[in-house]
């Protein structure tokens, strides 16, 4: 038999053998890389935390859970998130989220939210279960939850800070507009900046003059904030009339819907010989409370108040004539007794 005949016979034998093997074991020639023949594998990546809805007492922590899946399908996958108070070690909250069946070699992302008290810090534990069997664990820590601003108090408008140095421009500036009868009128200007990308308004600014040593509020004024464009800084003016020859703190309080959004303080020195103290110390100060009495007409709310009673020589009571009549009566009584 020649060479060509041998090759043909060998080829025929290989084909017949492969066909017989395929008939005898259909899965024997299957692709060994097929994911359906391998067990599933879930690998948890480092979780990331973001702030969700923030209230006055409670805060929502939103966890971005990412897993790498390899191999065959994973059935009944569940993610459990547990928040543990780092101060007490007590479990604050536990939530679970069903992911169901996961197939294919890919990254799986899911967001799990847990609500905790808006205070302190928490250790967040992540556990991944497949058919009730824990297959992966991870954890991360968050702190300063109490510093999160509640949603109702958020505003893109705030006081513009020029710096913390002693020579920095104060947030609230002032100039003396008028001085008379031991009273000084201060014309204040408060710098406000809209740090957002949209116009903002609907705010109310309260500026108060607080005497340094006593913390007595000498005067206050309220300014309604008009709309401020994105990235713009405006100066809101207000006038305060205070007793002269005292030092004051100018307090600015920004409100939105009755909620304090932000506050700022700047000094006002009307008595330069007594500087505004940075560190509180005990010092005898010539403080006269009467200087801070405000007339009823100074407050718009007192316009309808009943005036205080006053006395004069022409009013009811014993005047000069009444006193003389009394003396004459006493003299007459004494003369009768001597007779």
Secondary structure, DSSP 8 states (H G I E B T S, - for coil): --HHHHHHHHHHHHHHHHHHHHHH-TTTTS-TT-GGGS--EEEE---EEEEEEE-SSEEEEEEEEEEEEESS-EEEEEEEEEEEETTT--EEEEEEEEEEEE-SSEEEEEEEEEEEESSS-EEEEEEEEETTEEEEEEEEEE--GGGS--GGG--SEEE----SSTTS--SEEEEEEEEETTEEEEEEEEEEEE-SSS-B--EEEEEEEEETTT--EEEEEEEEE--B-TT-EEEEEEEEEEESS-EEEEEEEEEETTEEEEEEEEEEES-TTS---SS---------GGGG---GGGSGGGTT--------TTSSS--HHHHHHHHHHHHHHHHHHH-
